[in-house]
Every structure is written in structure tokens, then in C-alpha cells.
Amino acid sequence: MSALNSLSQASTFGVWTIQSDPKFLQSNPSKELMKFYFQESGEYMQGICRFETSYGFMMPLFKSLVRLGAKSWLEVNYSSQEKSFYFLFPKNKVKEVDNLLNSIHLLLDKELQFKSSLNQLISNKKRFLAEQALLATSMGIKA
């Protein structure tokens, strides 16, 4: 897991930073995907999640995954103006939320790995086709 610290280790105000594996994000200098900020509020924990600007394209997938794994006690709202997710859940459910967010992080990381591999495959295919066209031209073959 590439999270710097887990939600269950956060004190009254915790920051949970998600980073992706650097070998899959060579084209993007920022490896920080999103940050969670949590604080206690009575018997509840409230939090906010913001994606790094360059990973905003992952928000719809994150939103769907959170809603799929959400329990009745977990309230998740999305603000399109602030591009942030807001969480509210009982303090005794911290471990469950931590597990949910960790599993979502793994899925997002796999998605980034897939996109990186797919981009590399497409790039290699384009380079191969360009080389084939150059070879055919140099041999006088018309396509």
C-alpha cells in the first residue's frame, strides 16, 4: 500500500495521502493522487477528499467505487463546484472506512497501471506502423 498513513492512525485531525507507484506514472511528475482530511466531530468522523488536479479524470471512477462499497452508516456527498468528496461516518467505523478506501486505492492504482500500459501499447503500435510505412516507401511499395 502506498498510502503514507492510514485513517485509523489519524488523530483528531488526520491527513491521509494516496500516492501511486512511480514506475507507472513516468509521464506525470506529480505522483500524489488524492488527499483525505479527517477530523472528529462528536461521535462522528467527518472528512474531505480532493484529487490532485492532474488526476481529476479519476473522480467519476472513485465516486462509483465509493458508492458501490458504501454502507448505510457512511454518508458520501460530492461537490462539483469544489471538486471534493465529503464523508461522514461514526467513529467506531473508522477501520471499515479505512479498508474501503484502501481497496478503492488499489483499484485506482490498477486503473492507472492499465492506462499507462495501454498508452505504451498504442505508442508502440503507431511507431511500428510508421516504420512499416517508411520501409514500404523506401522499397517502392505503394500501400
C-alpha positions as CSV (number, residue, x, y, z in Angstrom):
1,M,0.0,0.0,0.0
2,S,1.4,3.4,-0.9
3,A,-0.7,5.4,1.5
4,L,1.5,7.5,3.8
5,N,-0.6,6.9,6.8
6,S,-3.9,5.2,7.3
7,L,-7.1,6.7,8.5
8,S,-7.1,4.5,11.7
9,Q,-3.8,6.0,12.6
10,A,-5.0,9.6,12.2
11,S,-5.6,11.5,15.4
12,T,-8.2,14.2,15.8
13,F,-7.2,15.7,12.6
14,G,-5.5,13.4,10.2
15,V,-4.3,13.7,6.6
16,W,-4.4,10.5,4.5
17,T,-2.3,10.9,1.4
18,I,-2.6,8.5,-1.5
19,Q,0.3,8.1,-3.9
20,S,0.7,5.9,-6.9
21,D,3.6,3.7,-7.8
22,P,6.2,6.0,-9.6
23,K,7.1,3.4,-12.2
24,F,3.6,3.6,-13.8
25,L,3.5,7.4,-13.8
26,Q,6.6,8.4,-15.6
27,S,4.8,10.9,-17.8
28,N,3.3,12.8,-14.9
29,P,5.7,14.4,-12.4
30,S,3.1,14.5,-9.6
31,K,2.6,11.2,-8.0
32,E,0.1,12.3,-5.4
33,L,-3.4,11.1,-6.4
34,M,-5.6,12.5,-3.7
35,K,-5.6,13.6,-0.1
36,F,-8.1,12.9,2.6
37,Y,-8.6,15.2,5.6
38,F,-10.4,13.8,8.6
39,Q,-11.4,15.2,12.0
40,E,-13.5,14.1,14.9
41,S,-16.9,15.8,15.4
42,G,-18.6,14.4,18.4
43,E,-19.4,10.7,17.8
44,Y,-18.6,11.1,14.1
45,M,-15.7,11.5,11.8
46,Q,-16.0,13.9,9.0
47,G,-13.7,14.2,6.1
48,I,-13.0,15.6,2.7
49,C,-11.2,14.1,-0.3
50,R,-9.6,16.1,-3.0
51,F,-7.9,14.7,-6.1
52,E,-4.7,16.2,-7.4
53,T,-5.6,18.3,-10.5
54,S,-3.8,16.1,-12.9
55,Y,-5.9,13.1,-11.7
56,G,-9.3,14.7,-11.9
57,F,-10.2,12.2,-14.6
58,M,-10.3,9.5,-11.9
59,M,-13.1,11.2,-9.9
60,P,-16.0,9.5,-11.6
61,L,-14.5,6.1,-11.1
62,F,-13.8,6.9,-7.4
63,K,-17.3,8.2,-7.0
64,S,-18.8,4.9,-8.4
65,L,-16.5,2.7,-6.3
66,V,-17.3,4.6,-3.1
67,R,-21.0,4.3,-3.8
68,L,-20.6,0.6,-4.5
69,G,-18.8,-0.1,-1.3
70,A,-20.8,2.4,0.9
71,K,-22.8,1.1,3.9
72,S,-25.9,2.8,5.2
73,W,-23.9,4.4,8.0
74,L,-21.4,6.1,5.5
75,E,-22.6,9.3,4.1
76,V,-20.7,10.5,1.0
77,N,-21.5,13.7,-0.9
78,Y,-19.8,15.2,-3.9
79,S,-19.5,18.9,-4.6
80,S,-18.9,19.6,-8.2
81,Q,-18.1,23.3,-7.6
82,E,-15.3,22.4,-5.1
83,K,-14.5,19.1,-6.9
84,S,-14.4,17.4,-3.5
85,F,-16.0,14.4,-1.7
86,Y,-17.3,14.8,1.8
87,F,-17.6,11.9,4.2
88,L,-19.4,11.5,7.5
89,F,-19.4,8.2,9.5
90,P,-19.5,7.0,13.1
91,K,-16.1,7.0,14.9
92,N,-16.5,3.2,15.6
93,K,-16.5,2.6,11.8
94,V,-13.0,4.0,11.2
95,K,-11.5,0.6,10.4
96,E,-14.2,-0.2,7.9
97,V,-13.8,3.1,6.1
98,D,-10.1,2.7,6.1
99,N,-10.5,-0.8,4.5
100,L,-12.9,0.6,1.9
101,L,-10.6,3.5,1.0
102,N,-7.6,1.2,0.8
103,S,-9.4,-1.2,-1.5
104,I,-10.5,1.7,-3.7
105,H,-7.0,3.0,-3.8
106,L,-5.7,-0.4,-5.1
107,L,-8.4,-0.4,-7.8
108,L,-7.4,3.2,-8.8
109,D,-3.8,2.3,-8.9
110,K,-4.5,-0.7,-11.1
111,E,-6.5,1.5,-13.4
112,L,-3.6,3.9,-13.7
113,Q,-1.3,1.0,-14.4
114,F,-3.7,-0.2,-17.1
115,K,-3.9,3.2,-18.7
116,S,-0.1,3.5,-18.7
117,S,0.3,0.1,-20.3
118,L,-2.4,0.9,-22.9
119,N,-0.8,4.2,-23.8
120,Q,2.6,2.5,-24.2
121,L,1.0,-0.2,-26.4
122,I,-0.7,2.4,-28.6
123,S,2.5,4.4,-28.9
124,N,4.4,1.2,-29.9
125,K,1.8,0.3,-32.5
126,K,1.9,3.8,-34.0
127,R,5.7,3.7,-34.2
128,F,5.6,0.2,-35.8
129,L,3.1,1.4,-38.4
130,A,5.2,4.5,-39.2
131,E,8.3,2.3,-39.6
132,Q,6.4,-0.1,-41.8
133,A,5.2,2.8,-44.0
134,L,8.7,4.2,-44.2
135,L,10.1,0.8,-45.1
136,A,7.4,0.3,-47.8
137,T,8.1,3.8,-49.2
138,S,11.9,3.1,-49.3
139,M,11.3,-0.2,-51.1
140,G,8.9,1.5,-53.6
141,I,5.9,-0.4,-52.5
142,K,2.6,1.5,-52.7
143,A,0.1,1.0,-49.9
